[in-house]
Amino acid sequence: MSLESELMAGIVREEGGFRNSLKKILEEDLQMSVNEFCSKTGLSTSTIYKLMSESREPNLRTVREIIRAIRRIENKPYGNFIAVIAARPVLNKIEERIIKIEGREILVKEYPANSMEDAIISAVMAERDGALAIVCAPIVAPTIEKILTIPVSIVIPRESILKAIGRAANETL
């Protein structure tokens, strides 16, 4: 079981399960103290100590941050990329696999999907592969957001919609 899966299982397993899973991961798997973990990941030491002492339950944002931090420490072999889930014709328009945004190089990995089911499966696969975030169509985004722990960004292909409307208008006029 991956460390992320272990954390998620801890949340649903029992009251205090997240704390127990995080403690085990830090001590046994990563062999780090809370201070080492926080200094290496940039997470708030006080937040992690509050979670560990059960004086605070983790919110979704904190859980996501901890999972991303653990992934960075683990150096997942295919991690540190943004997954784009779309039909093959849309993916073929992505010319670069490394995109420069605000001075940062972002690795893009494609996940083709021709149905809602394909998109959901691709999203789960992308998260397992170590994706930092998902980019997908708005029709599938709400479902994917409910099952993943990583951020989901929606793409609205305005240009292609306008072209499709124009083609439809030309065919009917």
C-alpha angles and dihedrals in degrees: 000000000000119000091248091052090049091054093047092048089051091056094056098033100070147328106292091016093126091053092048092048093047091048091051092047093050096045103035109021103032095022092217137132120234089255092052092047093050095045091049095046104032092237118145111270092208092053093051092046090050090051092047093049092048092237088121135035115221118253121215094260092053092047090052092049092050092048092049090048092051090049091052091051092047091049094218107217095236097027132115098062140109115241119219114201115195145117115292095254090058093046091050088063091063100096100180129053093197113048124192112223122173091340094309124112111228121195113219122204121190125226112185118214130176099179141027089260092052090050093051092047091047091051092053090047091049092052091048089050088056104261114174092210143351129236114199146142119291093242093067101029098088091054094045092048089057095055104035132070095210127081119274121210123196123225119204109194097212095167094052092046091053091048091049091050090050092050091048091049092050091051094051099041 
